[in-house]
Amino acid sequence: MKSTLVSGRNLRRGVVPVVAALALALTACGDDSDSANTSASGGGGSGGDVSGLSGTLNGGGSSAQQSAQAAWTAGFQGQASGVTVNYDPVGSGTGRTNFLSKAYHFAGSDSALSDDDSAGPSEVDQAKERCGGEAAIEVPVYVSPIAVVFNVSGVDSLDLDPATLAHIFQGDITTWNDPAIASLNDGVDLPDTAITPVHRSDDSGTTANFTDYLSKTSDGAWTAAPDDTWPTSTGEKAQGTSGVVSAVKGGDGTIGYADFSQTAGMSTVAIKVGDSFNQPSAEGAADVLAGSPPPEGRDPVDMAISVDRTIDDANAYPLLLASYEIACQHYDDANTAALVKGYLSYMVSDEGQQAAAAQAGSAPLDSELAARAQDIVSKISGS
């Protein structure tokens, strides 16, 4: 079975400006400083006693992490009452850009840092430069299915295989009663309503994972390379996960893709996996991730995972995202290091993983992945 790391893009765009309100919360990030707002030194941040921490921590990126971040922020700030955590769900691409520019202390991303250097320094290399010559930490914190959601009047359930999904999102199939859809949904009264595929307008790790899934499972029906930028001009654009959800809810005949945690109450497609059609589930996504290998050539502190989209076990759900937190091993400011270390330690702890599962319906990391992530985060230090 072939495995693929979802990171096939380089940083092609300029640094994205941070909104003024966030900029006011940050201190200047020069060549020799990377400090968080602070009213006390704090110290610690090992994931144990963080009650002495104080200051403001700024991060952002993955909008799929938004629900989980709400749980993590509440839980961590409950333990470290002197800390304020700001997380801006601007999308994975902007999150990585703002981390690399030092506008964020950490970033959330639904796809790993790219090691593609064909058009200039790769994101892996840029992160190393941003982090003072050391490889950036990259640990999985959030595992979730990506749901294909639809809104078709009179249709409550829908089975689709990867090739048909690819043709729908490329604009090759344009009405809901198309024979390719009907052949997979015997007994379902499909209308002749026009199909409106909805996709992300921003650089999105969810898009990278969705296009990777289509590329690897559709037997050539999907013709574009996996990317975090939507590759076609067909369909309707929407900003962020919430934008896709809103657009699908607001129009008859719509179909889109979004993190499962933000699709409550919506109709979801059962995708063909092997000989069955499977609904999105955290357990099915976790099973696939557990069977997926790491890529070759990454630093020991980089836990990027090559998601194997071809796993076809009975309960598997290979349309998933493994979302990461990206940070430096060392920060010039000791309090910044303590804040990043404390917050990421909470995310990958058993308590943090259970909080995300309860809030967002994500799958907790398995014990081996969690232990490795905890060990890597515990080594974050500051001057």
C-alpha positions in Angstrom: 0.0 0.0 0.0 1.3 3.4 -0.9 1.5 6.1 1.8 1.6 9.8 1.2 2.6 12.7 3.4 0.2 15.5 3.0 2.6 18.4 2.7 3.1 18.8 -1.0 3.3 22.6 -1.2 5.9 25.2 -0.5 5.4 28.7 0.8 4.5 30.6 -2.3 2.9 33.7 -0.8 4.2 36.6 1.2 3.8 36.9 4.9 0.1 37.4 5.8 -0.4 40.5 7.9 -1.7 39.9 11.4 -4.7 41.9 12.4 -4.1 45.0 14.4 -5.6 43.7 17.6 -3.3 40.7 17.6 -0.3 42.8 16.7 -0.9 44.9 19.8 -0.8 41.7 22.0 2.6 40.7 20.6 5.9 42.1 21.5 8.3 42.7 18.7 9.8 39.5 17.3 13.2 40.5 16.2 16.2 38.3 15.3 17.1 37.9 18.9 13.8 37.8 20.7 10.6 35.8 20.6 8.8 37.0 23.7 5.3 36.7 24.9 3.5 39.5 26.9 4.2 38.7 30.5 3.5 40.1 33.9 5.6 37.5 35.7 8.4 35.1 34.8 6.2 32.1 35.5 8.7 29.2 34.9 7.8 25.6 34.8 5.3 24.7 32.0 6.2 21.1 32.1 2.6 19.9 31.9 2.6 19.4 35.7 2.2 22.4 38.0 1.6 25.4 35.7 -0.2 27.6 38.3 2.7 30.0 38.4 2.7 30.8 34.7 1.7 34.3 33.5 1.5 36.0 30.2 -0.1 36.0 26.8 0.4 33.3 24.2 -0.5 33.9 20.6 -1.1 31.2 18.0 -3.4 30.4 15.1 -4.0 28.4 12.0 -6.2 25.3 11.5 -9.9 26.2 11.6 -10.6 22.5 12.0 -8.9 22.7 15.4 -11.3 25.6 16.5 -13.6 23.5 18.7 -10.7 21.6 20.3 -8.8 24.8 20.9 -11.7 26.1 22.8 -11.5 23.1 25.1 -7.8 23.3 25.4 -7.8 27.0 26.2 -10.5 26.7 28.8 -8.7 23.7 30.5 -5.3 25.2 30.4 -6.3 28.7 31.6 -8.2 27.0 34.4 -4.9 25.5 35.6 -2.7 28.5 34.7 -5.0 31.4 35.7 -2.4 34.0 34.9 -2.2 33.0 31.2 -4.3 34.2 28.2 -4.2 32.1 25.1 -5.2 33.7 21.8 -5.9 31.2 19.0 -6.9 32.7 15.6 -8.6 30.1 13.2 -7.3 31.7 10.1 -6.6 28.5 8.2 -3.6 26.2 8.2 -1.6 28.0 5.5 -1.9 31.4 7.1 -1.0 29.8 10.5 2.2 28.4 9.1 3.0 31.6 7.4 2.5 33.6 10.6 4.6 31.2 12.6 7.5 31.4 10.2 7.4 35.2 10.3 7.4 35.1 14.2 4.0 36.7 14.3 2.7 33.6 16.2 4.5 31.7 19.0 3.0 28.4 17.7 0.8 27.3 14.8 -1.9 24.7 14.2 -1.9 23.0 10.8 -3.9 20.2 9.3 -1.0 19.3 7.1 2.7 18.9 7.9 5.4 21.4 7.1 6.4 20.9 3.5 9.9 19.6 2.6 9.4 20.6 -1.0 12.3 22.9 -2.0 11.6 23.0 -5.8 10.6 26.7 -5.7 12.8 27.9 -3.0 13.5 27.1 0.7 11.0 24.5 2.0 8.8 25.2 4.9 10.9 22.7 6.9 14.0 24.8 6.2 12.2 28.1 6.8 11.0 26.8 10.2 14.5 25.8 11.1 15.7 29.3 10.3 12.8 30.8 12.3 13.8 28.5 15.2 17.4 29.6 15.4 18.9 26.7 13.4 17.1 23.8 15.1 14.3 21.8 13.5 10.8 22.9 14.5 8.7 20.7 16.7 5.8 19.2 14.9 3.5 17.0 17.0 0.0 15.6 16.2 -2.6 16.9 18.6 -5.9 16.3 16.9 -7.2 13.4 14.8 -10.6 13.8 13.1 -12.6 12.6 10.1 -13.3 15.0 7.3 -17.1 14.8 6.6 -18.5 15.3 3.1 -21.7 17.2 3.8 -24.6 17.8 1.5 -27.9 19.6 1.4 -30.3 18.2 -1.2 -34.0 18.7 -0.7 -35.7 15.3 0.0 -32.5 13.4 0.3 -31.3 12.3 3.8 -28.7 9.6 3.0 -26.2 9.3 0.2 -23.5 6.8 -0.7 -20.6 7.9 -2.9 -17.4 6.3 -4.0 -14.1 8.3 -4.4 -14.3 8.4 -8.2 -17.8 9.9 -8.2 -16.8 12.4 -5.5 -13.9 13.4 -7.7 -16.1 14.0 -10.7 -18.6 16.0 -8.6 -16.0 18.3 -7.2 -14.3 18.7 -10.6 -17.6 19.7 -12.1 -17.9 16.7 -14.4 -21.1 15.6 -12.8 -23.5 18.5 -12.6 -27.0 17.2 -11.4 -28.0 15.0 -8.5 -29.8 12.5 -10.6 -26.8 11.7 -12.7 -26.6 7.9 -13.4 -23.2 7.6 -11.6 -24.8 8.8 -8.4 -28.0 6.9 -8.9 -26.2 3.6 -9.4 -24.7 3.9 -5.9 -28.0 4.9 -4.3 -30.7 2.4 -5.3 -34.1 3.4 -4.0 -33.2 7.0 -3.3 -35.3 9.5 -5.1 -32.7 11.8 -6.5 -33.8 15.2 -8.0 -32.5 16.9 -11.1 -31.2 19.7 -8.9 -28.0 21.3 -10.0 -24.9 20.4 -7.9 -23.0 23.2 -6.2 -19.7 21.9 -4.9 -18.4 24.2 -2.1 -14.6 24.4 -1.4 -12.3 26.4 0.7 -11.1 29.8 -0.6 -8.2 30.0 1.9 -5.0 27.9 2.1 -6.3 24.9 4.0 -4.9 21.7 5.5 -8.4 20.3 5.2 -8.3 20.9 1.5 -4.8 19.3 1.3 -6.1 16.2 3.0 -9.3 16.0 0.9 -7.5 16.4 -2.4 -4.9 13.9 -1.2 -7.7 11.4 -0.5 -9.3 12.0 -3.9 -5.9 11.7 -5.6 -5.0 8.4 -4.0 -8.4 6.6 -4.0 -10.3 7.7 -7.2 -8.4 5.5 -9.7 -7.3 8.6 -11.7 -10.7 10.4 -11.7 -9.1 13.2 -9.7 -6.5 14.8 -12.0 -4.9 17.5 -9.8 -2.1 17.1 -7.4 -2.8 17.3 -3.6 -2.6 20.8 -2.4 -3.8 23.1 0.3 -5.1 25.5 -2.4 -8.2 24.4 -4.2 -7.0 23.5 -7.8 -10.2 24.1 -9.9 -12.4 27.1 -10.7 -15.6 25.1 -10.4 -18.0 25.5 -7.5 -18.5 28.0 -4.8 -15.7 29.4 -2.6 -16.0 29.8 1.2 -13.6 31.1 3.9 -12.7 28.6 6.6 -14.5 25.6 7.9 -17.4 27.7 9.2 -17.7 29.3 5.7 -18.1 25.9 4.0 -20.6 24.7 6.6 -22.6 27.9 6.2 -22.6 27.7 2.4 -23.7 24.1 2.3 -26.5 24.8 4.8 -27.7 27.8 2.9 -28.2 26.4 -0.5 -30.2 23.5 -2.0 -28.0 21.1 -4.1 -24.8 21.9 -2.2 -22.0 19.6 -1.2 -18.8 20.4 0.6 -16.1 19.0 3.0 -15.4 20.0 6.6 -14.0 18.8 9.8 -16.6 16.5 11.3 -16.6 18.4 14.7 -18.3 21.3 13.0 -21.0 19.4 11.0 -23.5 18.6 13.8 -27.1 18.3 12.4 -25.9 18.1 8.8 -26.3 15.2 6.3 -23.0 13.4 5.7 -22.0 11.1 2.8 -21.1 7.5 3.5 -17.9 7.0 1.5 -16.9 3.7 -0.1 -14.2 1.9 1.7 -13.4 -1.6 0.4 -16.8 -3.3 0.0 -18.7 -1.1 2.4 -19.9 2.5 2.7 -18.7 4.1 5.9 -19.9 7.2 7.7 -17.3 9.5 9.3 -16.2 8.4 12.7 -13.4 9.2 15.1 -12.7 5.6 15.7 -12.4 4.9 11.9 -10.0 7.8 11.5 -7.9 6.7 14.5 -7.7 3.1 13.0 -6.3 4.5 9.8 -3.8 6.8 11.5 -2.5 3.9 13.7 -1.8 1.9 10.6 0.0 4.8 8.8 3.8 5.1 8.8 6.0 8.1 9.4 7.8 9.6 6.3 11.5 9.2 5.8 14.0 11.8 6.4 12.3 13.9 9.1 14.0 15.1 12.3 13.2 13.1 15.5 11.2 16.1 16.8 9.0 16.1 13.7 6.1 13.7 14.0 4.7 14.1 10.6 2.6 11.1 9.5 2.1 9.6 6.0 -1.6 8.9 6.1 -2.4 5.7 4.2 -5.6 6.4 2.3 -5.8 2.9 0.9 -6.5 1.1 4.2 -9.8 -0.6 3.6 -10.6 -2.4 6.9 -14.2 -2.8 7.7 -14.6 0.2 10.0 -11.8 2.4 8.5 -12.4 6.0 7.5 -9.4 7.1 5.4 -10.8 10.6 4.7 -9.2 12.2 7.8 -6.9 14.9 8.9 -4.1 14.6 11.4 -3.7 18.1 12.7 -0.4 19.3 14.2 1.0 21.9 16.5 4.2 23.5 15.3 6.6 25.2 17.7 10.3 25.8 18.3 12.5 23.7 20.5 14.1 26.8 22.0 12.8 30.3 22.5 15.0 33.3 23.3 12.5 34.4 26.0 12.2 32.0 28.9 8.6 32.9 29.7 7.6 32.4 26.1 9.2 28.9 26.2 7.3 28.2 29.5 4.0 29.2 28.0 4.4 27.2 24.8 5.7 24.2 26.7 2.9 24.4 29.2 0.1 24.8 26.6 1.3 22.1 24.2 1.9 19.8 27.1 -1.7 20.2 28.1 -2.8 19.5 24.5 -1.0 16.1 24.3 -1.8 15.1 27.8 -4.4 12.5 28.5 -6.6 15.2 30.1 -6.2 17.5 27.0 -6.9 14.7 24.6 -10.1 13.7 26.4 -11.2 17.4 26.6 -10.8 17.7 22.8 -12.7 14.4 22.3 -15.6 15.6 24.5 -15.8 19.0 22.8 -15.0 18.2 19.2 -15.6 14.5 18.8 -11.9 13.9 17.8 -10.0 10.7 18.4 -7.5 10.8 21.2 -4.0 10.0 20.2 -3.1 6.4 20.8 -0.7 5.8 23.8 2.4 5.4 21.7 1.9 8.6 19.7 0.9 10.5 22.8 4.0 9.4 24.8 6.3 10.4 22.0 4.6 13.8 21.6 4.7 14.4 25.3 8.5 13.6 25.4 9.2 16.0 22.5 7.2 18.8 24.0 8.8 18.4 27.4 12.2 19.4 25.9 11.0 22.9 24.9 13.4 25.4 26.6 14.1 29.1 26.9 17.1 31.4 27.6 
